[in-house]
Amino acid sequence: MLTVIFPESNGPSRLVVAASAVAILGLTFQIGHFAEHALQFAIWLLGDLSNICGRDTPWMSPWVMALCERLGLWIAPEAPSARQVMLGMEVLHLIGNSIFLTGLICLYKIIPSKWVRWAIYIETFHLYEHIMLAATAFFLGKPVGMSTLFGATSLVDSREFAVGVRVSWHFAMNLLPMPFAMLGIMEFARDHSLRAALARSKGI
């Protein structure tokens, strides 16, 4: 497959093969990551109608919740369970968004498209938000960033509002880079198909 895409070098270099593998893994991971956030957002919109949890609770799948608990226990073994889960969740999101950004950077190595570059810009901003959330969770005892209105949501006497702002913000930020990456891939595939058709018409 890659040999066809890069015929001028009689096949791709090891760096391109490695970048391709990391890009595929990163994008595949993000599909699952986005699905989690999409379900979380949908369940929040439904509220009590979901029969899962109300709008005052951010839903997480059981296996993600288990990961947060295990990671929090490893990070802060002496902390109360609520702090362990909070730290585990923030660090887990930091790891997840680092994986996606790495995948996008590797995709840009293969497909140097303006669309992929925009996906990188958006995801870099998203990762910066998670760095802020993780750092403030560790040092201030609560996550502070754009998705928490810089801590202002904790001052509002509405747990539902605080949860809604954060769930909606992260749903949007996980969604936004994906169409840009897809546009870059589609543009690349179209250009490659045109080049292949032209080569065949010339008998190359």
Sequence and secondary structure as in RCSB ss.txt:
>XXXX:A:sequence
MLTVIFPESNGPSRLVVAASAVAILGLTFQIGHFAEHALQFAIWLLGDLSNICGRDTPWMSPWVMALCERLGLWI
APEAPSARQVMLGMEVLHLIGNSIFLTGLICLYKIIPSKWVRWAIYIETFHLYEHIMLAATAFFLGKPVGMSTLF
GATSLVDSREFAVGVRVSWHFAMNLLPMPFAMLGIMEFARDHSLRAALARSKGI
>XXXX:A:secstr
 HHHHSGGGTS  HHHHHHHHHHHHHHHHHHHHHHHHHHHHHHHHHGGGGSS  TTS    HHHHHHHHHHHHHH
 TTS HHHHHHHHHHHHHHHHHHHHHHHHHHHHHH   HHHHHHHHHHHHHHHHHHHHHHHHHHTSS  SGGGGG
GGGGTSS HHHHHHHHHHHHHHHHHTHHHHHHHHHHHHHHHHHHHHHHHHHTT 
